[in-house]
Amino acid sequence: MSIALPSLLPPAFSAGLALSLSLIMAIGPQNAHVMRMGLRRQHLWLTVATSMLADFVLITLGVLGLAELGGLSDKLQGALVGAGVLFLLVYGWQAGQRCWRPGSSQPLAADTDAGQPMTRRQAVLTALAFSWLNPHAWLDTAVLIGSASLAWGRPGNQLFGAGALTGSLLWFTLLGAATCWLGRRLGSAWLWRAIDGLVALMMWGTAAWLLSSLG
């Protein structure tokens, strides 16, 4: 059953909003990181704001320029995929270590990668890395949304982009609020280990899929 967007919205805006939500709602590295920061109650809203800003940059780049240039070159796409694979492998290894080492996963705010709370600078840089080192973010957010916006011409493509930006804002706000609420109710070490195990498998699976796309 599909959910109809309000008819009062311009068609181009509604189309951009729907496409953005359909792409971003899948649980990927960026969403997993936001959820983890929310469950740990460390710089959640700073992470949410940074993720929104990163998406805004990619969507704007796609709508205003990248799609009209014909997308990414093969070499640049390969470089993005390679960087993404490396990042996913490292992060998956870190999550796996937290899962498999006894006592490495702690409840709530005590759970950190290195035993110390993450600084604001680290939170911003990590959120940007999950957004901009993820090739899916570039290919889906910038290229796909940018290419789709061309179907609406000018100035319709700008309305399409505004809808896509609104979708990102809505999703990350709701995701942050949900994980913040959930994080206040969770304090089980085994649950943290289970989350880390799932994250590690997801990261490695994504890295393997990206490697296969280079063949």
C-alpha positions in Angstrom: 0.0 0.0 0.0 1.6 3.3 -1.1 1.3 6.5 0.8 0.2 9.4 -1.3 2.1 12.7 -0.6 -0.1 15.8 0.0 -1.6 17.0 -3.3 -1.0 20.6 -2.3 2.8 20.2 -2.8 4.2 20.9 -6.2 4.6 17.7 -8.2 8.4 18.2 -8.7 8.8 18.8 -4.9 6.7 15.7 -4.1 8.7 13.6 -6.5 12.0 14.7 -5.0 10.8 14.1 -1.5 9.6 10.6 -2.4 12.8 9.6 -4.2 15.0 11.0 -1.4 13.1 9.0 1.3 13.1 5.8 -0.7 16.9 6.0 -1.1 17.8 7.1 2.4 15.5 4.9 4.5 17.6 1.7 3.8 19.8 0.9 6.8 23.2 1.7 5.4 26.5 2.8 7.0 25.3 6.4 7.5 22.1 5.4 9.2 23.8 2.7 11.3 26.3 5.3 12.6 23.5 7.7 13.5 21.7 5.0 15.3 24.8 3.9 17.2 25.5 7.5 18.3 21.9 7.8 19.5 22.0 4.6 21.5 25.3 5.7 23.0 23.9 9.2 23.7 27.1 10.8 22.3 26.7 13.9 20.1 23.6 12.6 18.6 22.1 15.8 17.3 25.5 17.1 16.1 25.8 13.8 14.2 22.3 14.3 12.8 23.0 17.9 11.7 26.3 16.9 10.1 24.6 14.0 8.2 22.0 16.4 7.0 24.6 18.9 5.9 26.5 16.2 4.1 23.4 15.1 2.2 22.6 18.7 1.4 26.0 19.2 -0.3 25.6 15.9 -2.3 22.0 16.7 -3.4 22.9 20.3 -4.3 25.9 19.1 -6.3 23.8 16.6 -8.2 20.9 18.9 -8.9 22.9 21.9 -9.9 25.8 20.4 -11.7 26.9 16.7 -11.5 24.0 15.2 -13.4 24.4 17.8 -16.2 28.1 16.8 -16.6 27.0 13.2 -17.3 27.7 11.7 -13.8 31.0 10.4 -12.5 33.9 9.3 -14.7 35.0 5.7 -14.5 38.2 6.6 -12.7 36.5 8.8 -10.1 33.9 6.2 -9.5 36.5 3.5 -9.0 38.4 5.7 -6.6 35.2 6.3 -4.6 34.5 2.6 -4.5 38.0 1.8 -3.4 37.9 4.4 -0.6 34.5 3.2 0.5 35.6 -0.5 0.6 38.7 0.4 2.8 36.5 2.5 5.1 33.9 -0.2 5.5 36.5 -2.9 6.1 38.2 -0.9 8.9 34.9 0.1 10.5 33.6 -3.5 10.3 36.8 -4.7 11.9 36.3 -2.3 14.8 32.7 -3.3 15.3 33.7 -7.0 15.2 36.4 -6.4 17.9 33.7 -4.8 20.1 31.4 -7.8 19.5 33.9 -10.6 20.0 36.1 -9.3 22.8 34.5 -10.0 26.3 33.8 -6.7 28.0 34.4 -4.6 24.9 30.8 -3.6 24.6 29.3 -1.5 27.4 25.9 -0.1 27.8 24.8 3.5 27.0 27.3 6.3 27.3 30.1 4.0 28.6 30.3 2.3 25.3 33.0 3.9 23.2 35.4 2.8 20.5 38.5 3.6 22.6 37.2 3.8 26.1 36.9 7.6 26.0 34.0 9.8 25.0 34.1 11.0 21.4 34.9 14.7 21.0 32.8 17.0 18.9 35.5 17.2 16.3 35.7 13.4 16.1 31.9 13.2 15.9 31.7 15.7 12.9 34.6 14.0 11.1 33.2 10.5 11.6 29.7 11.6 10.3 31.3 13.2 7.3 33.3 10.1 6.6 30.2 7.9 6.7 28.6 10.3 4.2 31.4 11.2 1.8 33.5 8.1 1.9 30.4 6.0 1.1 30.2 5.5 -2.7 26.5 4.7 -2.4 26.0 8.3 -1.1 27.6 9.7 -4.2 26.1 7.4 -6.7 22.6 7.4 -5.2 22.3 10.8 -3.6 24.3 13.0 -6.1 24.0 11.1 -9.4 20.6 9.5 -9.2 18.8 12.4 -7.6 20.7 14.8 -9.8 19.8 12.9 -12.9 16.1 12.5 -11.9 15.9 16.3 -11.4 16.7 16.9 -15.0 13.3 15.5 -16.1 11.6 18.5 -14.5 13.6 21.1 -16.4 14.3 24.5 -15.0 13.1 25.7 -12.4 11.4 22.4 -11.7 14.7 20.8 -11.0 15.2 23.2 -8.1 11.8 22.3 -6.6 12.8 18.6 -7.0 16.1 19.3 -5.2 14.2 21.1 -2.4 11.9 18.1 -2.0 14.9 15.8 -1.8 16.6 18.0 0.8 13.3 18.0 2.8 13.3 14.2 2.7 16.8 14.1 4.2 15.9 16.6 6.9 12.7 14.7 7.9 14.4 11.3 7.9 17.5 12.2 10.0 15.3 14.2 12.5 13.0 11.2 13.0 15.9 8.7 13.1 17.6 10.8 15.7 14.5 11.2 17.9 13.7 7.5 17.7 17.2 6.3 18.7 17.4 9.0 21.4 14.2 7.6 22.9 15.4 4.0 22.5 18.8 4.7 23.9 17.4 5.8 27.2 15.7 2.4 27.6 18.6 0.2 26.7 21.5 -0.8 29.0 22.3 -4.4 28.1 25.9 -5.4 27.2 24.7 -8.4 25.2 22.5 -6.2 23.1 25.4 -3.9 22.3 27.4 -6.9 21.2 24.6 -8.1 19.0 24.3 -4.6 17.4 28.1 -4.5 16.8 28.0 -8.0 15.3 25.2 -7.0 12.9 27.0 -3.8 12.0 30.3 -5.7 11.2 28.5 -8.2 9.0 26.7 -5.4 7.2 29.9 -3.4 6.6 31.8 -6.4 5.3 28.9 -7.5 3.1 28.7 -4.0 1.6 32.4 -4.0 1.1 32.3 -7.3 -0.7 29.5 -6.2 -2.9 31.4 -3.0 -3.8 34.5 -5.1 -4.7 32.4 -7.3 -7.0 31.1 -4.2 -8.8 34.7 -3.4 -9.8 35.0 -6.6 -11.8 
